[in-house]
């Protein structure tokens, strides 16, 4: 067992004998080189998921560039420079670059002062310990406003192994992480295939029915294609009792939200056809009664009116009240449509394409009750809708069980990778 010593820093704890503790400013200094013509450089992006990579290879939510902007004046990044999105440092949006290129002027670039293995610090600064430390020393009132400024970052302390050990750790983690990432990637491929299969099962059932031998006819709607001869096609409004937009901003303000109250269902709470409430997004009972016309009843469909097209879910009922949120539309079916059947139909890729073409808005696609109620839909006999719903439920149960298994494997390897990195870069595990 390797000999350990007290680092003298509570949150670092013990480190191997022979390692030292230094302030980051003794290791890195900020650089601010700017390009005159950005077109001559590779544009790099910074992500919490992978660190630094060419933007053409990775598209990140935190990229700030639009096609109308110029790259002139962007910061020049060299290989082995540490690049940090100071707004998301606490979420690991930083890393040592393996490329020479340019990054957003809003990012910070730090260059090693001495002979060091930069990749070691890439792994070290992306651990949970440093993510929490960066959040603690960031300036701002709420998470979306946090900034880790250079003076704060450079004043922090970190453990520093001897150079040979840094290189050995980096090489070991490169090798092990590549192996783990390959396993995760294979599982992700299977997950994507299962998701595609699930969608195809739903689409086939709600547009073609369950009997492959039934006579077919042209639906009259190009993107629906052929349907069983005895089915009809009409617009969605003829299958609805009610359709209404959630409360407007003047009815529901940010200060109305509390924790552990009556759930408010917004687009973010609709995940792959299911309602996933967030206890931080809820209101008091009195506020819910004030907005009682937006309370969901069993069988109501909640439809996101902005963002990803076709995102919706059928409310299966709950002992607790749920509210349709500002960014959603509540749909209530009449006797012509089963809520589960039409909810699955509305999630098919052909409907999503239709909505994309018919949405309104310039900066973000938006839907309204007129667009949604005008969607062409199929109307099988109610008895057939019931059989289709039962069939889909059974098939989805099987597919979701397989998906759950694969996601569990991904979670386990992801957690193992995180744990391995921490154990090695902190000296708890010798390599």
C-alpha positions as CSV (number, residue, x, y, z in Angstrom):
1,X,0.0,0.0,0.0
2,X,1.4,3.4,-1.0
3,X,2.3,5.8,1.8
4,X,0.0,8.8,2.2
5,X,0.3,12.1,3.9
6,X,-2.1,14.9,5.0
7,X,-2.3,17.5,2.2
8,X,-3.2,20.3,4.7
9,X,-6.3,21.1,2.7
10,X,-9.5,19.7,4.1
11,X,-11.3,19.1,0.8
12,X,-8.2,17.5,-0.8
13,X,-7.5,15.2,2.1
14,X,-4.6,12.8,2.0
15,X,-2.3,12.6,-1.0
16,X,0.5,10.2,-1.8
17,X,3.9,10.9,-0.3
18,X,5.9,12.7,-3.0
19,X,3.0,14.7,-4.3
20,X,2.6,18.4,-3.5
21,X,-0.2,21.0,-3.3
22,X,0.1,24.2,-5.4
23,X,-2.1,27.1,-6.3
24,X,-3.4,26.8,-9.8
25,X,-1.7,30.2,-10.6
26,X,1.6,28.5,-10.1
27,X,0.7,26.1,-12.8
28,X,-1.3,28.0,-15.3
29,X,-1.6,31.6,-16.5
30,X,-4.4,33.2,-18.5
31,X,-3.7,34.0,-22.1
32,X,-5.8,36.3,-24.3
33,X,-4.5,36.0,-27.9
34,X,-7.0,37.1,-30.5
35,X,-7.3,36.2,-34.2
36,X,-7.6,38.8,-36.9
37,X,-9.3,36.5,-39.4
38,X,-11.3,33.7,-37.8
39,X,-11.8,31.9,-41.1
40,X,-8.2,30.7,-41.0
41,X,-8.7,28.7,-37.8
42,X,-10.7,25.7,-36.6
43,X,-13.6,26.7,-34.4
44,X,-13.6,24.7,-31.2
45,X,-16.5,24.1,-28.8
46,X,-16.4,23.3,-25.1
47,X,-18.8,20.9,-23.5
48,X,-19.4,19.3,-20.1
49,X,-19.7,16.0,-21.8
50,X,-16.4,15.8,-23.8
51,X,-14.3,18.8,-23.0
52,X,-12.9,20.5,-26.1
53,X,-13.4,19.5,-29.7
54,X,-13.9,21.0,-33.2
55,X,-17.4,22.4,-33.5
56,X,-17.9,20.6,-36.8
57,X,-17.6,17.3,-34.9
58,X,-19.6,18.2,-31.8
59,X,-22.6,20.5,-31.5
60,X,-22.9,21.8,-28.0
61,X,-25.8,23.6,-26.3
62,X,-23.4,26.2,-24.9
63,X,-22.0,27.2,-28.3
64,X,-22.7,30.9,-28.7
65,X,-22.0,31.4,-32.4
66,X,-24.7,32.0,-34.9
67,X,-24.2,31.9,-38.6
68,X,-24.6,35.6,-38.8
69,X,-21.7,36.4,-36.5
70,X,-18.0,36.8,-37.4
71,X,-15.2,34.7,-35.9
72,X,-12.8,37.7,-36.0
73,X,-11.5,38.5,-32.5
74,X,-12.1,35.0,-31.2
75,X,-9.5,33.7,-28.7
76,X,-6.7,31.5,-30.1
77,X,-6.2,28.2,-28.3
78,X,-3.1,26.1,-28.7
79,X,-2.8,22.3,-28.1
80,X,-2.6,21.5,-24.4
81,X,-4.2,24.8,-23.4
82,X,-7.0,24.6,-20.8
83,X,-10.2,26.1,-22.1
84,X,-13.1,27.0,-19.8
85,X,-16.6,28.2,-20.3
86,X,-16.7,30.3,-17.1
87,X,-20.5,30.3,-17.0
88,X,-20.5,26.5,-16.9
89,X,-17.3,25.6,-15.2
90,X,-19.3,24.1,-12.3
91,X,-20.9,21.8,-14.8
92,X,-17.5,20.6,-16.2
93,X,-17.6,22.7,-19.3
94,X,-13.8,22.9,-19.5
95,X,-11.0,20.7,-20.7
96,X,-7.5,20.6,-22.1
97,X,-7.5,21.0,-25.9
98,X,-5.9,18.5,-28.2
99,X,-6.3,21.0,-31.0
100,X,-5.1,24.4,-32.2
101,X,-8.0,26.6,-33.0
102,X,-10.2,29.4,-31.8
103,X,-12.9,29.6,-29.1
104,X,-15.6,32.1,-28.1
105,X,-14.3,35.4,-26.6
106,X,-16.5,34.6,-23.6
107,X,-14.3,31.6,-22.7
108,X,-11.1,31.7,-20.7
109,X,-7.8,30.1,-21.9
110,X,-5.1,29.0,-19.5
111,X,-1.6,27.9,-20.5
112,X,0.8,25.8,-18.5
113,X,3.7,27.7,-17.0
114,X,6.0,24.8,-16.5
115,X,6.8,21.3,-17.8
116,X,3.6,19.4,-17.0
117,X,1.2,16.8,-18.4
118,X,-1.8,19.0,-19.2
119,X,-4.0,15.9,-19.7
120,X,-3.6,15.0,-16.0
121,X,-5.2,18.3,-15.1
122,X,-7.9,17.8,-17.7
123,X,-9.0,14.7,-15.8
124,X,-8.5,16.3,-12.3
125,X,-10.5,19.5,-13.0
126,X,-13.5,17.5,-14.4
127,X,-14.0,15.4,-11.2
128,X,-17.0,16.0,-8.9
129,X,-14.7,17.5,-6.3
130,X,-13.5,20.3,-8.5
131,X,-17.0,20.8,-10.1
132,X,-18.3,21.4,-6.6
133,X,-15.3,23.7,-5.8
134,X,-15.8,25.7,-9.0
135,X,-19.5,26.2,-8.1
136,X,-18.5,27.3,-4.6
137,X,-16.1,29.9,-5.9
138,X,-18.3,31.1,-8.8
139,X,-19.9,34.5,-8.6
140,X,-23.7,34.9,-9.1
141,X,-27.0,34.6,-7.3
142,X,-28.6,31.7,-9.3
143,X,-27.0,28.8,-11.3
144,X,-27.7,30.4,-14.7
145,X,-25.8,33.5,-13.6
146,X,-22.7,31.8,-12.1
147,X,-19.3,32.8,-13.4
148,X,-15.9,31.4,-12.3
149,X,-13.6,34.4,-13.0
150,X,-9.9,33.9,-13.5
151,X,-8.8,35.4,-10.2
152,X,-10.9,32.9,-8.3
153,X,-9.9,30.0,-10.4
154,X,-6.2,30.7,-10.3
155,X,-6.3,31.2,-6.5
156,X,-7.5,27.7,-5.9
157,X,-5.2,24.9,-4.8
158,X,-4.8,21.4,-6.3
159,X,-2.8,18.3,-5.9
160,X,0.3,18.0,-8.2
161,X,2.0,14.6,-8.7
162,X,5.6,14.4,-10.0
163,X,5.7,14.8,-13.8
164,X,6.3,11.1,-14.5
165,X,3.3,10.2,-12.4
166,X,1.2,12.8,-14.2
167,X,2.1,11.2,-17.5
168,X,1.5,7.7,-16.2
169,X,-1.9,8.6,-14.9
170,X,-2.9,10.4,-18.1
171,X,-1.8,7.5,-20.3
172,X,-3.6,5.0,-18.0
173,X,-6.9,7.0,-18.0
174,X,-6.7,7.6,-21.7
175,X,-6.5,3.9,-22.3
176,X,-9.1,2.9,-19.7
177,X,-11.6,5.6,-20.6
178,X,-11.3,4.7,-24.3
179,X,-12.2,1.1,-23.4
180,X,-15.1,2.2,-21.2
181,X,-16.3,4.7,-23.8
182,X,-16.3,2.0,-26.5
183,X,-18.5,-0.2,-24.3
184,X,-20.9,2.7,-23.7
185,X,-21.0,3.6,-27.4
186,X,-22.0,0.0,-28.3
187,X,-24.8,0.1,-25.7
188,X,-25.9,3.5,-27.0
189,X,-26.1,2.1,-30.5
190,X,-28.4,-0.7,-29.3
191,X,-30.5,1.9,-27.3
192,X,-31.0,4.1,-30.4
193,X,-32.0,1.0,-32.4
194,X,-34.5,0.0,-29.7
195,X,-35.9,3.5,-29.7
196,X,-36.2,3.5,-33.5
197,X,-37.9,0.1,-33.3
198,X,-40.3,1.3,-30.7
199,X,-41.3,4.3,-32.9
200,X,-41.8,2.0,-35.9
201,X,-44.0,-0.3,-33.9
202,X,-46.2,2.6,-32.8
203,X,-46.2,4.2,-36.3
204,X,-47.2,1.0,-38.0
205,X,-49.9,0.2,-35.6
206,X,-51.6,3.7,-35.5
207,X,-51.4,4.2,-39.3
208,X,-51.8,0.7,-40.7
209,X,-53.6,-1.2,-38.0
210,X,-52.9,-4.7,-36.8
211,X,-54.2,-6.8,-39.7
212,X,-51.7,-7.0,-42.5
213,X,-54.3,-8.6,-44.8
214,X,-56.9,-5.9,-44.6
215,X,-57.7,-4.0,-47.8
216,X,-56.0,-0.6,-48.0
217,X,-56.8,2.7,-49.5
218,X,-55.1,6.0,-50.1
219,X,-55.6,8.3,-47.1
220,X,-55.5,11.4,-49.2
221,X,-52.8,12.7,-47.0
222,X,-49.3,12.2,-48.6
223,X,-47.4,11.8,-45.3
224,X,-49.9,9.4,-43.8
225,X,-50.0,7.2,-46.9
226,X,-52.3,4.2,-47.2
227,X,-54.6,3.2,-44.4
228,X,-57.1,0.4,-43.9
229,X,-60.1,0.7,-46.2
230,X,-62.6,1.1,-43.4
231,X,-60.7,3.9,-41.6
232,X,-61.5,7.5,-42.1
233,X,-59.3,10.6,-42.1
234,X,-60.2,14.0,-40.8
235,X,-58.6,16.9,-38.8
236,X,-58.0,16.5,-35.1
237,X,-60.6,19.0,-34.0
238,X,-63.5,16.6,-34.8
239,X,-62.2,14.2,-32.3
240,X,-61.9,16.8,-29.5
241,X,-64.2,18.1,-26.7
242,X,-61.8,20.8,-25.8
243,X,-58.4,22.3,-26.7
244,X,-56.8,25.2,-24.8
245,X,-53.5,26.8,-24.2
246,X,-51.9,26.8,-20.8
247,X,-51.9,29.9,-18.5
248,X,-50.3,32.9,-20.0
249,X,-47.4,34.8,-18.3
250,X,-49.7,37.3,-16.7
251,X,-51.5,34.4,-15.0
252,X,-48.5,32.5,-13.8
253,X,-45.3,34.3,-12.8
254,X,-41.9,32.9,-11.8
255,X,-42.5,33.9,-8.1
256,X,-45.6,31.7,-8.1
257,X,-43.4,28.6,-8.2
258,X,-42.7,26.6,-5.1
259,X,-41.3,23.2,-4.2
260,X,-43.5,20.1,-3.5
261,X,-46.8,21.7,-4.5
262,X,-49.2,21.1,-7.3
263,X,-47.1,20.0,-10.3
264,X,-47.0,22.3,-13.3
265,X,-46.3,20.4,-16.6
266,X,-44.2,22.3,-19.0
267,X,-42.5,21.0,-22.2
268,X,-39.4,20.0,-20.2
269,X,-41.7,17.7,-18.2
270,X,-42.7,15.7,-21.3
271,X,-40.1,13.0,-21.9
272,X,-40.4,10.4,-24.6
273,X,-44.2,10.3,-24.4
274,X,-44.3,10.4,-20.6
275,X,-45.1,13.1,-18.0
276,X,-42.1,13.5,-15.7
277,X,-43.0,16.1,-13.0
278,X,-40.5,18.2,-11.2
279,X,-41.2,19.1,-7.6
280,X,-39.3,22.4,-8.1
281,X,-41.9,23.4,-10.7
282,X,-45.1,23.5,-8.7
283,X,-47.6,25.9,-7.2
284,X,-49.7,26.2,-4.1
285,X,-53.2,24.7,-3.9
286,X,-54.7,28.2,-3.9
287,X,-52.8,29.1,-7.1
288,X,-53.9,25.8,-8.6
289,X,-57.5,26.6,-7.8
290,X,-57.1,30.0,-9.4
291,X,-56.0,28.3,-12.5
292,X,-58.5,25.4,-12.2
293,X,-59.4,25.5,-15.9
294,X,-55.9,24.2,-16.6
295,X,-56.1,21.3,-14.2
296,X,-55.5,18.0,-16.0
297,X,-58.1,15.2,-15.9
298,X,-57.4,11.6,-16.6
299,X,-57.1,11.1,-20.3
300,X,-56.1,14.7,-21.1
301,X,-53.2,15.1,-23.5
302,X,-50.5,17.6,-22.8
303,X,-48.9,19.0,-26.0
304,X,-45.7,21.1,-26.0
305,X,-46.3,24.2,-28.1
306,X,-42.7,25.1,-28.6
307,X,-39.3,23.4,-29.0
308,X,-39.3,19.8,-30.2
309,X,-42.3,19.2,-32.5
310,X,-44.9,16.6,-31.5
311,X,-43.8,16.3,-27.9
312,X,-46.9,15.2,-26.0
313,X,-48.1,12.7,-23.4
314,X,-51.4,11.4,-22.1
315,X,-52.1,12.0,-18.4
316,X,-53.0,8.6,-16.9
317,X,-54.4,10.1,-13.7
318,X,-52.9,10.6,-10.3
319,X,-54.1,11.2,-6.7
320,X,-52.4,14.5,-6.9
321,X,-53.5,17.4,-9.2
322,X,-51.4,18.4,-12.2
323,X,-51.6,21.7,-14.1
324,X,-51.0,22.3,-17.8
325,X,-48.2,24.8,-17.9
326,X,-47.6,27.9,-19.9
327,X,-45.6,26.2,-22.7
328,X,-48.2,23.5,-23.3
329,X,-51.7,23.0,-24.8
330,X,-54.3,20.8,-23.1
331,X,-56.3,18.4,-25.4
332,X,-59.4,16.6,-24.3
333,X,-60.8,13.9,-26.6
334,X,-64.5,13.2,-27.4
335,X,-66.1,9.8,-28.0
336,X,-64.4,9.4,-31.4
337,X,-60.9,9.1,-30.1
338,X,-59.1,7.2,-27.4
339,X,-56.6,9.5,-25.7
340,X,-53.8,6.9,-25.7
341,X,-54.3,6.1,-29.4
342,X,-54.2,9.7,-30.6
343,X,-51.3,10.6,-28.3
344,X,-49.2,7.9,-29.9
345,X,-50.3,9.0,-33.4
346,X,-49.3,12.6,-32.6
347,X,-45.8,11.4,-31.7
348,X,-45.1,9.8,-35.0
349,X,-42.3,11.2,-37.2
350,X,-44.8,12.1,-40.0
351,X,-46.8,14.3,-37.6
352,X,-43.6,15.9,-36.3
353,X,-42.6,16.8,-39.9
354,X,-46.1,18.2,-40.6
355,X,-45.9,20.4,-37.4
356,X,-42.4,21.6,-38.3
357,X,-43.7,22.8,-41.7
358,X,-46.7,24.5,-40.2
359,X,-45.2,26.0,-37.0
360,X,-45.0,29.8,-36.5
361,X,-42.2,31.9,-35.1
362,X,-38.8,33.1,-36.3
363,X,-36.4,32.4,-33.4
364,X,-38.2,29.4,-32.1
365,X,-40.9,27.2,-33.6
366,X,-44.2,27.6,-31.9
367,X,-47.6,25.9,-32.2
368,X,-51.1,27.1,-31.3
369,X,-54.5,25.5,-30.9
370,X,-55.4,26.2,-34.5
371,X,-52.4,24.4,-35.9
372,X,-52.8,21.4,-33.6
373,X,-56.5,21.1,-34.0
374,X,-56.0,21.1,-37.8
375,X,-53.6,18.1,-37.9
376,X,-54.9,15.4,-40.2
377,X,-55.5,12.3,-38.2
378,X,-56.9,8.8,-38.7
379,X,-60.1,7.6,-37.2
380,X,-60.3,3.8,-36.8
381,X,-63.4,2.3,-35.2
382,X,-63.3,2.7,-31.4
383,X,-63.1,-1.1,-30.9
384,X,-60.0,-1.2,-33.2
385,X,-58.4,1.8,-31.4
386,X,-58.8,-0.2,-28.1
387,X,-57.1,-3.3,-29.6
388,X,-54.3,-1.1,-31.0
389,X,-53.7,0.6,-27.7
390,X,-53.6,-2.8,-25.9
391,X,-51.1,-4.1,-28.5
392,X,-48.8,-1.0,-28.3
393,X,-48.8,-1.1,-24.5
394,X,-47.7,-4.8,-24.5
395,X,-45.0,-4.1,-27.2
396,X,-43.7,-1.0,-25.4
397,X,-43.5,-2.9,-22.2
398,X,-41.2,-5.4,-23.8
399,X,-39.1,-2.8,-25.6
400,X,-38.9,-0.5,-22.5
401,X,-37.7,-3.5,-20.5
402,X,-34.8,-4.0,-22.9
403,X,-34.1,-0.3,-22.9
404,X,-34.0,-0.2,-19.2
405,X,-31.5,-3.0,-19.1
406,X,-29.2,-1.2,-21.6
407,X,-29.5,2.2,-19.9
408,X,-28.6,0.5,-16.6
409,X,-25.4,-0.9,-18.2
410,X,-24.6,2.6,-19.5
411,X,-25.2,4.1,-16.1
412,X,-23.0,1.6,-14.4
413,X,-20.1,2.1,-16.8
414,X,-20.5,5.9,-16.6
415,X,-20.3,5.8,-12.8
416,X,-17.4,3.3,-12.9
417,X,-15.5,5.7,-15.3
418,X,-16.2,8.7,-13.0
419,X,-15.1,6.7,-9.9
420,X,-12.0,5.4,-11.6
421,X,-10.8,8.9,-12.7
422,X,-11.3,10.2,-9.2
423,X,-9.5,7.4,-7.5
424,X,-6.5,7.7,-9.9
425,X,-6.1,11.5,-10.2
426,X,-6.3,11.9,-6.4
427,X,-3.7,9.1,-5.7
428,X,-6.2,6.8,-4.0
429,X,-5.4,4.2,-6.6
430,X,-1.9,3.7,-7.8
431,X,-1.2,3.0,-11.5
